[in-house]
Amino acid sequence: DTAVSQTPKYLVTQMGNDKSIKCEQNLGHDTMYWYKQDSKKFLKIMFSYNNKELIINETVPNRFSPKSPDKAHLNLHINSLELGDSAVYFCASSQRSSGSFTGELFFGEGSRLTVL
Amino acid sequence: GQQLNQSPQSMFIQEGEDVSMNCTSSSIFNTWLWYKQDPGEGPVLLIALYKAGELTSNGRLTAQFGITRKDSFLNISASIPSDVGIYFCAGLAGNQFYFGTGTSLTVIP
């Protein structure tokens, strides 16, 4: 069973469209993340949720809206897609222990978004 | 956000050679991590370091948590073709993981 799974793996769409990427983890972790990896392979944090509560919200356009229906799921919705949104989006999860992180992130396989 | 500088940016080595890469930061971290990303996959954890000065091995991989807590090193001994990929360091501060700029490793058989 895949620990962190995200769908779709590939997404090709036109500028201006709205799209969503879904993420689920079966590790029982309480914290989930969205990272963006650009063409230079830089991994940049976008959002983090702990027990469905937003705890990290980096400088990301408000066209990006994360939603966490429960602690095993974190979805990413993107409105009015732009060319610069083309990237690989990674979902990840980790577990806090006694208020601090164990220090390990588990990543999904990534969702490659191409905006034409 | 905090910047982690990784070097070298890329490496081309012969199979069997040893590899060394490092990561430096202007800030202190309490945890250092090293990840490897294969093409088309997400990063996978290789080694986690939790204490300044700690030296940890995982097979042919050895990593160290710098004494100043602002740097970390990863060594790979006797490289093999499947070592190819991008290696990322990451530092944990509070709730957030900060990633390095990555080292792309190519192993020539």
Backbone of each chain as ProteinMPNN parsed JSONL, in Angstrom:
{"seq_chain_A": "DTAVSQTPKYLVTQMGNDKSIKCEQNLGHDTMYWYKQDSKKFLKIMFSYNNKELIINETVPNRFSPKSPDKAHLNLHINSLELGDSAVYFCASSQRSSGSFTGELFFGEGSRLTVL", "coords_chain_A": {"N_chain_A": [[0.847, -1.203, 0.0], [0.536, 2.185, -0.859], [2.113, 4.789, 0.916], [1.881, 7.634, 0.97], [-0.249, 8.995, -1.194], [-0.99, 10.601, -4.234], [-3.166, 12.211, -6.525], [-4.116, 13.672, -9.66], [-1.325, 11.991, -11.307], [-0.271, 13.175, -13.526], [-1.102, 16.204, -15.121], [-2.484, 18.099, -17.549], [-3.374, 21.202, -18.732], [-5.325, 24.061, -19.776], [-4.46, 27.539, -19.669], [-6.075, 29.584, -17.266], [-7.959, 27.759, -16.472], [-9.489, 25.851, -13.741], [-8.172, 23.632, -11.354], [-7.755, 20.592, -9.418], [-5.713, 18.856, -7.051], [-5.348, 15.817, -5.383], [-4.58, 14.397, -2.17], [-3.663, 11.713, -0.1], [-2.85, 10.113, 2.96], [-1.809, 7.126, 4.536], [-0.498, 6.686, 6.861], [-1.121, 7.412, 9.355], [-0.275, 9.859, 10.224], [-0.203, 13.217, 11.599], [0.26, 15.596, 10.357], [0.331, 17.339, 7.326], [1.589, 18.345, 4.096], [2.044, 20.623, 1.344], [4.29, 20.876, -1.278], [6.074, 22.719, -3.757], [7.852, 21.969, -6.659], [10.071, 23.392, -8.772], [11.305, 23.934, -12.162], [14.002, 23.996, -11.791], [14.36, 22.269, -9.816], [14.063, 23.157, -7.206], [12.695, 22.781, -4.007], [9.893, 23.984, -2.559], [8.118, 25.015, 0.254], [4.599, 25.194, 0.488], [2.107, 24.968, 1.873], [1.03, 23.85, 5.136], [-0.701, 21.55, 7.147], [-1.853, 20.757, 10.352], [-3.492, 18.312, 12.02], [-5.857, 19.02, 10.617], [-5.716, 21.743, 10.787], [-4.555, 24.805, 9.521], [-1.16, 25.491, 9.547], [1.119, 26.411, 8.36], [1.552, 28.821, 5.933], [2.856, 29.801, 3.309], [4.132, 32.482, 1.234], [2.01, 32.444, -1.082], [0.115, 32.699, -4.049], [-3.324, 33.689, -3.725], [-4.868, 32.206, -5.361], [-4.372, 29.637, -4.946], [-5.721, 27.163, -2.986], [-5.72, 25.284, -0.169], [-7.275, 22.318, 1.207], [-8.338, 20.504, 3.951], [-10.053, 17.861, 4.684], [-9.961, 15.881, 6.606], [-7.484, 14.494, 8.863], [-6.054, 12.743, 7.331], [-6.137, 13.517, 4.737], [-5.247, 15.934, 2.313], [-6.015, 18.335, 0.136], [-5.4, 20.182, -2.871], [-6.462, 23.032, -4.414], [-6.494, 24.873, -7.375], [-7.105, 27.943, -8.761], [-7.865, 29.691, -11.82], [-5.558, 29.074, -13.534], [-2.121, 29.727, -14.298], [0.658, 30.168, -16.577], [3.048, 30.079, -15.138], [2.459, 28.391, -13.083], [3.074, 25.879, -13.755], [4.654, 22.992, -12.752], [6.036, 20.502, -10.519], [4.048, 19.171, -8.059], [4.276, 18.276, -4.759], [2.931, 16.248, -2.279], [3.243, 15.722, 1.216], [3.811, 14.031, 4.365], [4.058, 14.057, 7.96], [4.855, 13.266, 11.4], [4.021, 14.54, 14.535], [5.469, 14.391, 17.751], [4.877, 14.481, 21.071], [4.54, 17.224, 20.81], [6.627, 18.014, 19.198], [8.335, 17.561, 16.032], [9.165, 14.363, 14.604], [10.976, 14.504, 12.69], [10.959, 13.514, 10.079], [9.955, 13.413, 6.773], [7.494, 12.102, 4.667], [7.072, 11.605, 1.325], [4.736, 11.954, -1.391], [4.394, 10.705, -4.791], [4.342, 12.806, -6.476], [2.731, 15.32, -8.498], [2.599, 16.199, -11.72], [2.109, 19.202, -13.107], [1.127, 20.801, -16.011], [0.721, 23.768, -17.618], [-0.805, 25.138, -20.352]], "CA_chain_A": [[0.0, 0.0, 0.0], [1.299, 3.414, -0.931], [1.968, 5.524, 2.164], [1.343, 8.937, 0.606], [-0.648, 8.885, -2.598], [-1.592, 11.814, -4.766], [-3.741, 12.067, -7.859], [-3.515, 12.782, -10.654], [0.137, 12.058, -11.428], [-0.01, 14.138, -14.597], [-2.242, 17.073, -15.38], [-2.204, 19.091, -18.59], [-4.58, 22.015, -18.803], [-5.184, 25.374, -20.387], [-4.443, 28.731, -18.812], [-7.381, 30.084, -16.875], [-8.789, 26.695, -15.895], [-9.36, 25.515, -12.325], [-7.882, 22.202, -11.21], [-7.465, 20.125, -8.06], [-4.857, 17.689, -6.828], [-5.749, 15.215, -4.109], [-3.527, 13.678, -1.46], [-4.101, 10.906, 1.036], [-1.778, 9.336, 3.589], [-2.323, 6.046, 5.399], [0.539, 6.473, 7.87], [-1.608, 7.867, 10.66], [0.391, 11.117, 10.584], [-1.126, 14.303, 11.912], [0.651, 16.808, 9.646], [0.49, 17.157, 5.878], [2.214, 19.494, 3.45], [2.184, 20.74, -0.104], [5.519, 21.493, -1.756], [6.167, 22.941, -5.199], [9.209, 21.805, -7.179], [10.125, 24.047, -10.072], [12.142, 23.286, -13.191], [15.375, 23.906, -11.268], [14.292, 21.248, -8.748], [13.934, 23.711, -5.856], [11.512, 22.344, -3.279], [9.454, 25.122, -1.762], [6.904, 24.746, 1.018], [3.457, 26.06, 0.194], [1.158, 24.915, 2.991], [1.087, 22.718, 6.036], [-1.846, 21.388, 8.028], [-1.701, 19.851, 11.48], [-4.836, 17.962, 12.498], [-6.819, 19.794, 9.824], [-5.572, 23.181, 11.016], [-3.47, 25.395, 8.738], [-0.099, 25.993, 10.411], [2.091, 27.114, 7.523], [0.964, 29.344, 4.717], [3.905, 30.647, 2.745], [3.649, 33.485, 0.29], [1.488, 31.735, -2.241], [-1.073, 33.434, -4.539], [-4.567, 33.155, -3.151], [-5.518, 31.285, -6.303], [-4.114, 28.306, -4.408], [-6.446, 26.983, -1.733], [-5.666, 23.92, 0.36], [-8.418, 21.922, 2.02], [-8.055, 19.264, 4.67], [-11.309, 17.378, 5.261], [-9.578, 15.135, 7.807], [-6.017, 14.572, 8.956], [-5.436, 11.841, 6.353], [-6.308, 14.068, 3.398], [-4.975, 17.354, 2.07], [-6.197, 18.59, -1.287], [-4.951, 21.505, -3.334], [-7.248, 23.539, -5.527], [-5.85, 26.031, -7.992], [-8.011, 28.69, -9.651], [-7.301, 30.574, -12.863], [-4.176, 28.619, -13.72], [-1.209, 30.545, -15.096], [1.799, 29.411, -17.115], [4.05, 29.913, -14.093], [2.054, 27.36, -12.131], [3.614, 24.599, -14.229], [5.647, 22.497, -11.799], [5.63, 19.252, -9.88], [3.532, 19.448, -6.723], [4.445, 17.118, -3.886], [2.296, 16.158, -0.977], [4.088, 15.013, 2.178], [3.243, 13.97, 5.707], [4.979, 13.768, 9.053], [4.162, 13.064, 12.674], [4.514, 15.229, 15.718], [5.502, 13.558, 18.945], [5.0, 15.346, 22.243], [4.61, 18.629, 20.416], [7.695, 18.311, 18.231], [8.359, 16.617, 14.926], [10.188, 13.32, 14.635], [11.996, 14.927, 11.744], [10.968, 12.766, 8.836], [8.87, 13.688, 5.845], [7.212, 11.076, 3.671], [6.542, 12.283, 0.146], [4.044, 11.262, -2.468], [5.186, 10.596, -6.021], [4.301, 14.076, -7.2], [1.748, 15.56, -9.563], [3.219, 17.129, -12.668], [1.113, 20.091, -13.712], [1.576, 21.577, -17.169], [-0.28, 24.746, -18.029], [-0.514, 25.55, -21.746]], "C_chain_A": [[0.875, 1.242, 0.0], [1.04, 4.25, 0.309], [1.328, 6.895, 1.931], [1.009, 8.869, -0.883], [-1.333, 10.159, -3.044], [-2.065, 11.559, -6.187], [-4.233, 13.413, -8.363], [-1.997, 12.906, -10.657], [0.546, 13.073, -12.511], [-1.289, 14.933, -14.865], [-1.816, 18.117, -16.407], [-3.48, 19.881, -18.808], [-4.287, 23.368, -19.427], [-5.124, 26.464, -19.32], [-5.859, 29.152, -18.488], [-8.292, 29.038, -16.262], [-8.559, 26.574, -14.393], [-9.114, 24.014, -12.22], [-7.597, 21.873, -9.744], [-6.524, 18.933, -8.091], [-5.217, 17.146, -5.447], [-4.585, 14.451, -3.489], [-4.121, 12.937, -0.273], [-2.897, 10.196, 1.631], [-2.397, 8.32, 4.548], [-1.318, 5.699, 6.5], [0.072, 6.857, 9.268], [-0.938, 9.148, 11.129], [-0.626, 12.223, 10.819], [-0.818, 15.592, 11.151], [0.897, 16.497, 8.182], [0.926, 18.47, 5.245], [1.968, 19.459, 1.939], [3.482, 21.482, -0.398], [5.42, 21.679, -3.264], [7.621, 22.769, -5.614], [9.248, 22.369, -8.596], [11.1, 23.332, -11.007], [13.601, 23.173, -12.758], [15.46, 22.953, -10.086], [14.251, 21.834, -7.339], [12.633, 23.237, -5.251], [11.093, 23.465, -2.336], [8.147, 24.789, -1.059], [5.81, 25.721, 0.606], [2.549, 26.144, 1.42], [1.48, 23.727, 3.88], [-0.141, 22.734, 6.93], [-1.486, 20.403, 9.123], [-3.087, 19.586, 12.055], [-5.91, 18.868, 11.905], [-6.701, 21.308, 10.014], [-4.373, 23.712, 10.239], [-2.417, 25.965, 9.676], [0.997, 26.703, 9.637], [1.378, 27.547, 6.247], [1.979, 30.327, 4.152], [3.299, 31.627, 1.746], [3.259, 32.797, -1.011], [0.281, 32.528, -2.735], [-2.359, 32.833, -3.992], [-5.41, 32.393, -4.164], [-5.335, 29.838, -5.84], [-4.865, 28.167, -3.081], [-6.375, 25.519, -1.308], [-6.935, 23.624, 1.147], [-8.101, 20.576, 2.646], [-9.332, 18.776, 5.323], [-11.086, 16.537, 6.517], [-8.058, 15.022, 7.797], [-5.313, 13.619, 7.993], [-5.479, 12.382, 4.929], [-5.951, 15.544, 3.372], [-5.022, 17.577, 0.565], [-5.744, 19.999, -1.62], [-5.771, 21.904, -4.537], [-6.58, 24.795, -6.066], [-6.838, 26.659, -8.98], [-7.214, 29.463, -10.699], [-5.834, 30.271, -13.123], [-3.402, 29.522, -14.66], [-0.032, 29.678, -15.556], [2.829, 29.102, -16.02], [3.684, 28.888, -13.03], [2.561, 25.984, -12.541], [4.764, 24.177, -13.325], [5.219, 21.097, -11.374], [5.221, 19.593, -8.453], [3.605, 18.159, -5.902], [3.643, 17.299, -2.615], [3.247, 15.386, -0.058], [3.37, 14.96, 3.517], [4.338, 13.688, 6.721], [4.169, 13.68, 10.343], [4.827, 13.873, 13.769], [4.514, 14.253, 16.878], [5.778, 14.457, 20.135], [5.236, 16.789, 21.843], [5.728, 18.957, 19.452], [7.727, 17.223, 17.163], [9.444, 15.561, 15.126], [11.267, 13.61, 13.611], [12.043, 14.135, 10.471], [9.725, 13.11, 8.027], [8.713, 12.509, 4.895], [6.504, 11.764, 2.51], [5.708, 11.362, -0.721], [4.923, 11.271, -3.714], [5.165, 11.869, -6.845], [3.204, 14.111, -8.248], [2.334, 16.613, -10.484], [2.128, 17.919, -13.38], [1.749, 20.872, -14.848], [0.445, 22.48, -17.612], [0.104, 25.277, -19.407], [-1.132, 26.908, -22.055]], "O_chain_A": [[1.836, 1.339, 0.764], [-0.109, 4.414, 0.719], [0.365, 7.267, 2.601], [1.896, 8.703, -1.72], [-2.153, 10.726, -2.321], [-1.456, 10.802, -6.944], [-4.72, 14.221, -7.574], [-1.449, 13.836, -10.065], [1.581, 13.732, -12.406], [-2.397, 14.397, -14.838], [-0.908, 18.913, -16.166], [-4.543, 19.305, -19.041], [-3.13, 23.759, -19.58], [-5.664, 26.32, -18.223], [-6.743, 29.085, -19.341], [-9.281, 29.373, -15.609], [-7.593, 27.103, -13.844], [-9.758, 23.22, -12.906], [-7.251, 22.744, -8.946], [-6.536, 18.122, -9.016], [-5.37, 17.895, -4.482], [-3.72, 13.928, -4.192], [-4.964, 13.461, 0.456], [-2.022, 9.729, 0.901], [-3.358, 8.605, 5.262], [-1.289, 4.576, 7.003], [0.788, 6.649, 10.247], [-1.022, 9.492, 12.308], [-1.749, 12.18, 10.316], [-1.548, 16.575, 11.281], [1.574, 15.529, 7.838], [0.673, 19.552, 5.773], [1.721, 18.406, 1.352], [3.745, 22.555, 0.145], [4.768, 20.899, -3.957], [8.519, 23.348, -5.003], [8.554, 21.892, -9.493], [11.641, 22.275, -10.683], [14.349, 22.354, -13.291], [16.499, 22.842, -9.436], [14.39, 21.092, -6.367], [11.586, 23.283, -5.897], [11.838, 23.845, -1.433], [7.188, 24.339, -1.687], [6.057, 26.909, 0.403], [2.26, 27.226, 1.932], [2.1, 22.749, 3.462], [-0.569, 23.784, 7.408], [-0.895, 19.354, 8.867], [-3.769, 20.501, 12.516], [-6.757, 19.406, 12.619], [-7.498, 22.067, 9.462], [-3.291, 23.128, 10.294], [-2.723, 26.819, 10.508], [1.728, 27.515, 10.203], [0.704, 26.761, 5.582], [1.966, 31.517, 4.469], [2.102, 31.589, 1.461], [4.078, 32.601, -1.909], [-0.512, 32.993, -1.916], [-2.467, 31.619, -3.82], [-6.532, 31.984, -3.865], [-6.046, 28.935, -6.281], [-4.664, 28.963, -2.163], [-6.895, 24.634, -1.987], [-7.584, 24.524, 1.68], [-7.66, 19.642, 1.977], [-9.67, 19.23, 6.416], [-11.947, 16.496, 7.395], [-7.415, 15.415, 6.824], [-4.092, 13.683, 7.854], [-4.921, 11.775, 4.015], [-6.299, 16.303, 4.276], [-4.18, 17.074, -0.179], [-5.711, 20.884, -0.764], [-5.782, 21.213, -5.556], [-6.157, 25.666, -5.306], [-7.333, 26.005, -9.897], [-6.059, 29.833, -10.488], [-4.973, 31.133, -12.945], [-3.922, 30.012, -15.662], [0.233, 28.611, -15.003], [3.404, 28.014, -15.979], [4.503, 28.554, -12.174], [2.486, 25.033, -11.763], [5.733, 24.917, -13.154], [4.189, 20.581, -11.807], [5.977, 20.238, -7.725], [3.081, 17.115, -6.289], [3.671, 18.349, -1.972], [3.971, 14.499, -0.512], [2.448, 15.734, 3.777], [5.398, 13.156, 6.39], [2.974, 13.976, 10.375], [6.051, 13.881, 13.902], [3.645, 13.386, 16.968], [6.813, 15.122, 20.188], [6.036, 17.492, 22.461], [5.78, 20.071, 18.932], [7.219, 16.12, 17.36], [10.487, 15.818, 15.727], [12.35, 13.027, 13.66], [13.09, 14.086, 9.826], [8.603, 13.098, 8.535], [9.701, 11.984, 4.381], [5.476, 12.416, 2.687], [5.939, 10.154, -0.778], [6.045, 11.776, -3.697], [5.907, 11.986, -7.821], [2.806, 13.087, -8.803], [2.541, 17.762, -10.092], [1.337, 17.371, -14.147], [2.78, 21.521, -14.672], [-0.649, 22.018, -17.939], [1.202, 25.801, -19.599], [-0.993, 27.411, -23.17]]}, "seq_chain_B": "GQQLNQSPQSMFIQEGEDVSMNCTSSSIFNTWLWYKQDPGEGPVLLIALYKAGELTSNGRLTAQFGITRKDSFLNISASIPSDVGIYFCAGLAGNQFYFGTGTSLTVIP", "coords_chain_B": {"N_chain_B": [[11.971, 32.804, 3.331], [14.18, 30.474, 5.06], [17.463, 29.921, 3.795], [19.092, 27.199, 2.425], [22.182, 26.257, 1.398], [23.506, 24.152, -0.956], [26.257, 22.158, -1.942], [28.395, 20.246, -4.126], [26.617, 21.645, -6.978], [26.195, 19.878, -9.024], [27.443, 16.623, -9.886], [29.674, 14.522, -11.601], [30.695, 11.329, -11.696], [32.91, 8.472, -11.659], [31.897, 5.077, -11.528], [32.335, 3.45, -8.438], [33.837, 5.394, -7.237], [34.2, 7.624, -4.405], [31.84, 9.904, -2.938], [31.198, 13.242, -1.965], [29.189, 15.636, -0.398], [27.849, 18.8, 0.668], [26.0, 20.901, 2.945], [24.995, 24.088, 3.854], [23.918, 26.584, 6.162], [22.528, 29.753, 7.114], [21.245, 29.806, 9.432], [20.467, 28.156, 12.546], [19.76, 24.711, 12.922], [17.778, 22.13, 14.428], [17.48, 19.61, 13.605], [18.82, 17.672, 11.011], [18.399, 16.467, 7.737], [18.759, 14.07, 5.121], [17.817, 13.548, 1.826], [16.934, 11.543, -1.044], [16.132, 11.898, -4.433], [14.716, 10.149, -6.984], [14.35, 10.124, -10.583], [11.135, 11.247, -11.558], [9.968, 10.568, -9.187], [9.054, 11.014, -5.683], [11.015, 12.687, -3.113], [13.019, 10.608, -0.974], [13.711, 9.636, 2.329], [17.023, 9.368, 3.475], [18.929, 9.593, 5.584], [18.661, 10.678, 8.955], [19.521, 13.197, 11.263], [19.96, 14.123, 14.594], [21.377, 15.384, 16.561], [23.882, 17.752, 17.38], [27.084, 17.273, 16.024], [26.673, 14.615, 15.624], [27.278, 11.548, 13.957], [26.204, 9.515, 11.458], [25.504, 6.399, 9.894], [24.29, 4.719, 6.974], [24.353, 1.986, 5.453], [26.289, 2.395, 2.624], [26.283, 5.056, 2.949], [27.115, 7.971, 4.761], [26.49, 10.438, 7.124], [26.893, 13.653, 8.64], [26.122, 15.789, 11.358], [26.766, 19.049, 11.685], [28.887, 20.677, 14.112], [28.355, 23.347, 14.679], [25.728, 23.45, 14.133], [24.864, 24.524, 11.835], [25.466, 23.304, 9.504], [25.828, 20.381, 7.38], [27.003, 17.184, 6.278], [27.182, 14.808, 3.613], [28.339, 11.686, 2.743], [29.04, 9.324, 0.218], [30.134, 6.138, -0.255], [32.086, 4.173, -2.522], [30.556, 4.38, -5.063], [27.688, 3.394, -6.99], [25.844, 2.636, -10.016], [23.059, 2.955, -9.431], [23.0, 4.955, -7.581], [22.543, 7.288, -8.781], [20.821, 10.36, -9.013], [18.998, 13.061, -7.424], [20.169, 14.682, -4.63], [19.039, 15.911, -1.606], [19.495, 18.134, 1.084], [17.928, 18.834, 4.213], [16.681, 21.022, 6.656], [15.255, 21.148, 9.871], [13.217, 23.39, 11.484], [11.356, 24.464, 14.068], [8.098, 24.128, 13.036], [8.675, 23.671, 10.447], [10.165, 22.362, 7.48], [13.091, 23.024, 5.754], [14.485, 23.043, 2.573], [17.519, 22.165, 0.856], [19.31, 23.286, -2.087], [19.858, 21.174, -3.695], [21.825, 18.435, -4.998], [22.869, 17.136, -7.932], [23.583, 13.942, -8.924], [25.542, 12.038, -11.063], [26.468, 8.878, -12.089], [28.953, 7.275, -13.742], [29.168, 4.312, -15.461]], "CA_chain_B": [[12.29, 31.596, 4.081], [15.604, 30.238, 5.28], [18.141, 29.418, 2.608], [20.114, 26.193, 2.615], [23.011, 26.174, 0.203], [24.088, 22.841, -1.112], [27.297, 22.085, -2.961], [28.289, 20.957, -5.387], [25.301, 21.632, -7.605], [26.125, 18.62, -9.77], [28.663, 15.829, -9.861], [29.767, 13.407, -12.539], [31.781, 10.518, -11.147], [33.024, 7.102, -12.142], [31.451, 4.045, -10.606], [33.379, 3.024, -7.509], [34.409, 6.547, -6.535], [33.471, 8.151, -3.249], [31.175, 11.183, -3.202], [30.98, 14.051, -0.782], [28.428, 16.852, -0.643], [27.543, 19.428, 1.94], [24.864, 21.811, 3.032], [25.249, 25.097, 4.869], [22.79, 27.471, 6.416], [22.826, 30.915, 7.954], [20.481, 29.617, 10.659], [20.677, 26.912, 13.283], [18.692, 23.721, 12.872], [17.827, 21.085, 15.458], [17.469, 18.328, 12.899], [19.238, 17.701, 9.614], [17.94, 15.28, 7.027], [19.214, 13.925, 3.741], [16.854, 12.844, 0.988], [17.318, 11.277, -2.432], [15.008, 11.902, -5.355], [14.911, 9.506, -8.286], [13.516, 10.774, -11.607], [9.714, 10.906, -11.57], [9.53, 10.117, -7.87], [9.224, 11.982, -4.614], [12.216, 12.459, -2.295], [12.958, 9.541, 0.029], [14.67, 9.905, 3.392], [18.206, 8.499, 3.569], [19.517, 9.663, 6.926], [18.211, 11.772, 9.812], [20.498, 13.547, 12.299], [19.187, 14.84, 15.606], [22.221, 16.001, 17.581], [25.097, 18.376, 16.864], [28.239, 16.393, 16.088], [26.281, 13.228, 15.343], [27.729, 10.916, 12.721], [25.308, 8.371, 11.269], [25.691, 5.672, 8.638], [23.212, 3.881, 6.448], [25.031, 1.285, 4.361], [27.443, 3.13, 2.087], [26.071, 6.484, 3.199], [27.456, 8.502, 6.083], [26.168, 11.862, 7.22], [27.262, 14.273, 9.899], [25.447, 17.013, 11.814], [27.864, 19.932, 12.06], [28.941, 21.148, 15.496], [27.73, 24.671, 14.766], [24.323, 23.211, 13.791], [24.538, 25.264, 10.629], [25.88, 22.585, 8.31], [25.776, 18.928, 7.41], [27.719, 16.566, 5.172], [26.785, 13.462, 3.228], [29.328, 10.972, 1.951], [28.647, 8.039, -0.36], [31.356, 5.423, -0.608], [32.028, 3.155, -3.58], [29.296, 4.664, -5.761], [27.177, 2.441, -7.975], [24.934, 3.347, -10.938], [21.745, 3.294, -8.854], [23.132, 6.148, -6.729], [22.147, 8.435, -9.598], [19.617, 11.048, -8.56], [19.225, 14.364, -6.81], [20.258, 14.577, -3.182], [18.628, 17.143, -0.931], [19.541, 18.254, 2.528], [16.792, 19.582, 4.758], [16.802, 21.379, 8.054], [13.964, 21.303, 10.536], [13.172, 24.456, 12.481], [9.956, 24.609, 14.469], [7.175, 23.274, 12.29], [8.941, 23.745, 9.021], [11.338, 21.771, 6.861], [13.668, 23.852, 4.699], [15.282, 22.173, 1.717], [18.657, 22.694, 0.125], [19.148, 23.501, -3.524], [20.006, 19.895, -4.377], [23.045, 18.028, -5.702], [22.544, 16.13, -8.94], [24.693, 12.989, -9.024], [25.569, 11.12, -12.201], [27.504, 7.863, -11.931], [29.299, 6.709, -15.049], [29.582, 2.917, -15.247]], "C_chain_B": [[13.791, 31.405, 4.226], [16.215, 29.547, 4.073], [19.178, 28.379, 3.009], [20.885, 26.048, 1.32], [23.712, 24.834, 0.147], [25.182, 22.901, -2.164], [27.925, 20.697, -2.962], [26.868, 20.879, -5.956], [25.105, 20.348, -8.403], [27.482, 17.93, -9.728], [28.573, 14.719, -10.9], [30.953, 12.563, -12.084], [31.774, 9.143, -11.79], [32.494, 6.146, -11.079], [32.615, 3.608, -9.723], [34.008, 4.17, -6.735], [33.563, 6.914, -5.319], [32.943, 9.541, -3.584], [31.025, 11.928, -1.891], [30.206, 15.306, -1.157], [28.097, 17.489, 0.7], [26.452, 20.48, 1.816], [25.166, 22.801, 4.14], [24.052, 26.037, 4.977], [23.254, 28.672, 7.232], [22.12, 30.79, 9.301], [20.796, 28.267, 11.286], [19.475, 25.994, 13.097], [18.876, 22.682, 13.968], [17.843, 19.695, 14.861], [17.94, 18.562, 11.484], [18.834, 16.375, 8.98], [18.541, 15.268, 5.636], [18.237, 13.038, 2.994], [17.463, 12.585, -0.381], [16.052, 11.238, -3.28], [15.408, 11.24, -6.659], [14.004, 10.199, -9.304], [12.059, 10.296, -11.546], [9.168, 10.432, -10.235], [9.625, 11.254, -6.869], [10.496, 11.692, -3.835], [11.976, 11.385, -1.236], [14.047, 9.79, 1.051], [15.796, 8.871, 3.382], [18.706, 8.411, 5.004], [18.922, 10.853, 7.655], [19.215, 11.955, 10.94], [19.832, 14.459, 13.302], [20.042, 15.593, 16.617], [23.484, 16.57, 16.945], [26.281, 17.438, 17.069], [27.938, 14.944, 15.734], [26.78, 12.775, 13.981], [26.917, 9.637, 12.563], [25.537, 7.736, 9.919], [24.454, 4.873, 8.284], [23.798, 3.177, 5.23], [26.253, 2.051, 3.915], [27.345, 4.632, 2.325], [26.461, 6.833, 4.63], [27.145, 9.981, 6.083], [26.559, 12.379, 8.59], [26.492, 15.562, 10.118], [26.551, 17.916, 12.333], [27.739, 20.459, 13.485], [28.242, 22.499, 15.679], [26.224, 24.601, 14.562], [23.879, 23.986, 12.559], [24.981, 24.528, 9.369], [25.785, 21.074, 8.512], [26.472, 18.407, 6.16], [27.146, 15.19, 4.889], [27.892, 12.878, 2.376], [28.729, 9.664, 1.457], [29.928, 7.332, -0.761], [31.066, 4.415, -1.712], [30.732, 3.259, -4.385], [28.971, 3.585, -6.801], [26.168, 3.165, -8.859], [23.601, 3.751, -10.329], [21.821, 4.438, -7.842], [22.732, 7.409, -7.483], [20.857, 9.047, -9.064], [19.97, 12.424, -8.03], [19.164, 14.184, -5.3], [19.931, 15.937, -2.571], [18.951, 17.051, 0.556], [18.285, 18.999, 2.955], [17.067, 19.848, 6.224], [15.421, 21.598, 8.634], [14.081, 22.381, 11.6], [11.712, 24.69, 12.823], [9.094, 23.614, 13.728], [7.607, 23.032, 10.857], [10.24, 23.068, 8.613], [11.812, 22.704, 5.742], [14.626, 22.989, 3.892], [16.446, 22.921, 1.074], [18.368, 22.74, -1.358], [19.396, 22.234, -4.34], [21.369, 19.683, -5.006], [22.662, 16.906, -6.65], [23.759, 15.227, -9.137], [24.511, 12.092, -10.239], [26.732, 10.163, -12.004], [27.732, 7.186, -13.273], [29.818, 5.293, -14.856], [30.978, 2.658, -15.814]], "O_chain_B": [[14.577, 32.101, 3.584], [15.587, 28.713, 3.42], [20.044, 28.651, 3.841], [20.311, 25.752, 0.272], [24.415, 24.437, 1.076], [25.054, 23.611, -3.162], [27.985, 20.041, -1.922], [26.031, 20.127, -5.457], [24.006, 19.796, -8.457], [28.522, 18.566, -9.559], [27.54, 14.068, -11.055], [32.09, 13.035, -12.087], [30.784, 8.709, -12.378], [32.632, 6.39, -9.881], [33.736, 3.422, -10.198], [34.639, 3.953, -5.7], [32.386, 6.565, -5.222], [33.518, 10.261, -4.401], [30.761, 11.334, -0.846], [30.541, 15.968, -2.139], [28.066, 16.819, 1.732], [26.053, 20.877, 0.721], [25.55, 22.407, 5.241], [23.297, 26.246, 4.027], [24.253, 28.603, 7.948], [22.372, 31.581, 10.21], [21.32, 27.363, 10.635], [18.327, 26.438, 13.112], [19.999, 22.394, 14.382], [18.181, 18.721, 15.534], [17.527, 19.519, 10.828], [18.917, 15.314, 9.599], [18.801, 16.317, 5.046], [17.875, 11.95, 3.441], [18.37, 13.289, -0.825], [15.046, 10.636, -2.905], [16.315, 11.699, -7.354], [12.996, 10.797, -8.926], [11.79, 9.097, -11.489], [8.038, 9.95, -10.156], [10.193, 12.309, -7.151], [11.009, 10.573, -3.884], [10.884, 11.268, -0.68], [15.178, 10.118, 0.693], [15.556, 7.667, 3.293], [18.881, 7.328, 5.562], [18.702, 11.909, 7.061], [19.704, 10.977, 11.506], [19.209, 15.453, 12.928], [19.52, 16.349, 17.435], [24.085, 15.941, 16.073], [26.461, 16.877, 18.15], [28.854, 14.14, 15.564], [26.716, 13.508, 12.994], [26.941, 8.773, 13.44], [25.739, 8.426, 8.92], [23.694, 4.422, 9.141], [23.749, 3.699, 4.116], [27.149, 2.329, 4.711], [28.238, 5.386, 1.939], [26.176, 6.095, 5.573], [27.499, 10.698, 5.147], [26.559, 11.639, 9.574], [26.244, 16.325, 9.184], [27.207, 17.584, 13.321], [26.637, 20.66, 13.995], [27.618, 22.752, 16.71], [25.519, 25.584, 14.791], [22.688, 24.096, 12.27], [24.881, 25.078, 8.273], [25.68, 20.569, 9.63], [26.528, 19.079, 5.13], [26.686, 14.493, 5.793], [28.333, 13.493, 1.405], [28.004, 8.984, 2.183], [30.724, 7.875, -1.527], [29.962, 3.88, -1.821], [29.915, 2.339, -4.384], [29.855, 2.966, -7.394], [25.679, 4.227, -8.471], [23.063, 4.801, -10.682], [20.792, 4.843, -7.3], [22.598, 8.477, -6.886], [19.92, 8.333, -8.707], [21.1, 12.889, -8.171], [18.218, 13.602, -4.769], [20.476, 16.966, -2.97], [18.711, 16.029, 1.199], [17.661, 19.703, 2.16], [17.614, 19.006, 6.936], [14.534, 22.153, 7.986], [14.922, 22.305, 12.496], [10.922, 25.073, 11.96], [9.327, 22.407, 13.783], [6.968, 22.267, 10.133], [11.264, 23.177, 9.288], [11.024, 23.119, 4.892], [15.471, 22.292, 4.451], [16.375, 24.117, 0.791], [17.32, 22.292, -1.822], [19.167, 22.224, -5.549], [21.996, 20.626, -5.487], [22.188, 15.853, -6.223], [24.842, 15.703, -9.48], [23.465, 11.47, -10.419], [27.862, 10.596, -11.777], [26.819, 6.603, -13.858], [30.811, 5.092, -14.157], [31.484, 1.539, -15.722]]}, "name": "protein", "num_of_chains": 2, "seq": "DTAVSQTPKYLVTQMGNDKSIKCEQNLGHDTMYWYKQDSKKFLKIMFSYNNKELIINETVPNRFSPKSPDKAHLNLHINSLELGDSAVYFCASSQRSSGSFTGELFFGEGSRLTVLGQQLNQSPQSMFIQEGEDVSMNCTSSSIFNTWLWYKQDPGEGPVLLIALYKAGELTSNGRLTAQFGITRKDSFLNISASIPSDVGIYFCAGLAGNQFYFGTGTSLTVIP"}
